[in-house]
Amino acid sequence: MSNMPQSITIGTRGSVLARWQTDYVSQRLRDAWPKLEVHIQVITTQGDRVLDTPLPLLGGKGVFTAELETNLHSGKIDLAVHSLKDLPTENLVGLTVGAIPQRAIANDVLVSKRSYTLATLPQNATVGTSSRRRAAQLLHKRPDLQIVDIRGNIDTRIRKALDPDGVYDAIVLASAGLERLGQNQVISDVLSLDDMMPAPGQGALAVQCRDEKLSRSLLTPINHAETEMAVVAERAFLGGLGGGCALPIAAYATIEGETLHLQGRVNAVDGTQQVDVSLSGTANIESAVQMGHELAQIALGQGVAALLETVR
């Protein structure tokens, strides 16, 4: 398109993983638009600054995204790259997700200095995670586990996990982040989706832009339709439950041919209860949104509001 911008600025968080994700998006854009000049600007978010507070207590919504969105809104940057699971389900007025590239593996994994798996973790083992979703599902499988908060970027958390004198027998991380940083060798167990359903959108990136035609056209070539459909359904389930990333809500969608399969899960924080729901329908965007909302209603019909209320 002749009126495409000559150069753009992409905003990113400063962590090694965030930089990798932004470089990946930047490369995909340059492949699609060979004449495009791409500049990268690092922006510090509240979640990067406050490292001594458990994530849910920071307010959950937007702790890793709000500053990027502000800069996007004001025109200081043209695009922002997020881990989709960090992005609140409600778009800010004037902003939109312009592209969701192909997703990496959505599973969570264990990292353990003694190579423990979920099955071989000793009785009362200490497991590090700052995610209520992960903690609740772990406790559902293993009520004996001691869950301890852990913060910091991936490198910091791996270092804490592998520290011979550290408190953690294992920690939980997303497979996608380790894969992107070439750190697969530290994985001691890939958790099955039965044992640990991922956060809505886990493993996917979101490229956010201002809601205007030029920006959307720029991003169209790097969007992956199947990933978009799956994560739209997952996020509609989360949105339908009024959820942010601080709630123990999980969802995972897959596409087979013309059919979209959506699974949802809500846990009691202490793991004592777990509600699993699922639906299948037509694989298109409208249907994906509808299925997500419908599945949320089914879950609410099974009493999950009471489980979520204890967290809120």
N, C-alpha and C positions, 0 to 999 in steps of 0.2 A: 504494500500500500504506500502510495507516494507521500502521504502526509504523516507517516510514522515519525516519532521523535528521533533526532540524531543521537541523543544521549539521555540516559536515565540514571537516577540514584536510587539504590536499594538500601533500605534500613535493616539492620540486623542487631541481635544481641551479640555480646562480645565473646561468649564461650566458644571453645574449640568446635563443639558440635554445631552451634548456631552459625558459625563462620563456614563450616563445611556445607551446611544446608543452603546457605546463601550463595556460595561459590557454585554449587550444583545448579541452582536455579539460574544464576547468571550465565553459566555455560550453555544451558539449554536455550536460553533466550538468544545468545549469540549464534548458536547453531541455526535457530529459526530466522534470525534477522542479522546476517553477517556484517552489515554496516553499522550495527548498533554499538554505541560506546556505553559501557556499564561502569558506574562508580558505586562504591560500597561505603556506607556510613554506619559506624558502630554507635548504638544507643543503649544506655544502661537503664534497666527496668527496676521496679521496686523489688521484684523477686531476686534480682542479681545483687541488690544492695543489702537487703535484710536477710542475713544468713543464719541468725540465731533464733528465729521464730519458726515453729512448724508451719508448713504451707497453709493448711486449712485455717489457721488463726490470722493469716495475712489478709483473709477476706476471700481467698479462693479465686474469684473471677478476675481475670485480666491482670494478675500480678506480673506476668511475663510479657504482656502485650500492650498495656494502656499507653505507655510512653511512645511506642512505635506508632500506634494509631493516632496519637496527637500530632506527631511529626508528619504523618501521611495527610491528615486532615488539613494542616496548615500549608502544605505544599513544599515543606523542607525536603521530603523524600517523595519518590514517585511510586515505590512499591515497598511492601514489608513482607519478610519471609518469617513464618511462624511454624512451630510444631502444631499441627492442627488440634491436637488434644488440649493445648494451652489456650486456644482461642474461644472466648465466650460464644454461646450459640446465637446470641442476638448481635446482628451487625450494627455498628454505629451508623447513624444517619449520614449518608454521603459516602460511605465506604462499602466495599463488597469483596468477596473472595473471587478473584478473577481466574485463578487456576489452581487445580490440585493435581500435581504430577503423580505418576504411578507410585503406589504405596510399597513400602518395604514390608517384611514380615511383621505381623501385628503382635506376636506373642511376647510375654514377659519371660525373663530368665533369672536364674539364681547365679550369683557370683560368690564363691566361697573359698577361703584360704585352704580348707581341707577337702575341697571338691565334693561337698555334700550335695545330694539331690533332695527334693522335697520329701521323698520316702526315707532317705537315710539320715536326715537331720536328727541329732540325738534328742531325747526327751527334754523339754524345757529349753531348747536351743534359742539363742538370741538372733532375731532377724531384723535387719534395718530397712525401713521404708518410711517415707513421709506421706504416702498415699493411703487415704482411708479405704479406697477401693481394694488395693492390694492387701492391706492389713486384714480387712474383713474377710476376704476370700481365703487367705492363709489360715486364719483362725477357724473358718468353717471346716477346712480339711484337717487342721492340726490345732485343736483348742489349747494344747500344752505350750505352744510357742510363745516366747516373750518378744513382743514387737516393740522396737525402739526407733525413735525418729532419727532420720539421717538427712542432712542437707548438703548442698554444694553441687558443683557441676560433675559431669560423669567421671572425669579424671580424679577429682577429689574423693568421690564415693568409692571408686575402685581401689584407690590407695587405702582408704579406711577399711574396706572389706578384706584386703589382703595383708593388712598389718598383723604380723604374728602376735603382737601384744594387744591388738584391738579387741573391742567388746563384741564384735559381730561374728557369729558363726556363718552367716550368709547375709547378702542383701539382695533386693529385687530391683532389676532395671529393665527397661524396654530393650528387646533384642535389636530393634532398628538403630538405636543410637550407637550400640557397640559395633554393629555391622558397618555403619557409616564411618566410624573412626578406626576400622581395621583392628578391633579389639576382641574379636570372637574367641580368641584363645583363653580369655578369662572366664568364659561361661562354663558353669559346672552342671547346669540342668536347664533345658528348655521346657518351660511349664506348659502343659497341654491346655487347650482352650477349655476343657472340662474343669480342670483345677483352677485356672486363672483366666477369666475372660478379660480381654483388654479394655482400656478406656475407649470411649467413642472417638474414632479418628486416629487411634494410635498407629504409628508407623507411616502416617501420611503428612505431607507438608501443605501449608496453605500459603498462596501468594495473594496478598491483599492489595487492593488498589482503590483509587477514588472511583466512585460509581459513574464513570463517563465512558463514552463509546470508544475513544482512542485507547485508553488503558486496557479495556476489556479485549479489544482487537489484538493488541500487543501480546496478551497472555494466552489467547485462544490456542495457538499451536502447542503449548506445553501442558495443556490440560489432558488428563487421562480419564476418559468417560466412565469406564467401569469403576475406577477408584472413587470418582466423584459420586456416582450413584450409591455405592456402598456406604461411604462416610456421611452422605446426606441423610440416609436412612438412620444410621447410628446416632447422628446428632439430633435428628428430629425426635428420636426416642428420649434422649437426654433432655431436650427442650420441653417435651411433653410432660416430663416429670418435674419441670421447674429446676432442673439440675445445673450445677456448676461442677468444676473438676474437684471440688472439695467433698462431694458426696460419694458414697459407695455404690455407684452406678456403673455398669459395664455393658457393652454392646458390641456385636460383631456381625457384619453382613458379608455374604458371598454371592457371586452371580454365576449361575449355570445356564448357559444358553439364554433363553428369554425370561428366566426366573430369578428373582431376587429372594434370597433367604436371609431373614433377620432374626438374630437371637438377642435377648436382653436379659440382664441379671441385676437384681437389687439385693443387697445384703444388710442385715443388722450390723452395726459397727463392731459389735463384739463377736460377730461370726455365728451367733446362735441360730439365726434364720437366714435362709437364702431362697429367693423366689426367681425361678427361671421361666421365661416366656419366649415364644417364637411364632413367627408368621412367614408365609411365603406369598409372593405376588409378582406382578409384571415388572420386568426390569426397565423402568424409565424414571426420570427425575420426579415427575409429579407423583407417581405411585410410591416412590421411595419416601418422599415427605409424608404422604398419607399413611404408609405402613408404620413409619416411626411413631407418628402420633397415635395411631390405632393401637400399637403394641404398648405404648405408655398407658393408654386407657385400660387395656387388659391387665397390665401390672397393677394399676391402681385398684382395679376390681378384686385383685388378690391380696389387697391390704398393705401394699408397700408404702402408702402415705405415712402410716404409723412408724415404719422403720426409718423413713427419711426425717420425720419430725424430730426424732431423738437427736439427730445430728444438727438440724437447724437451730 
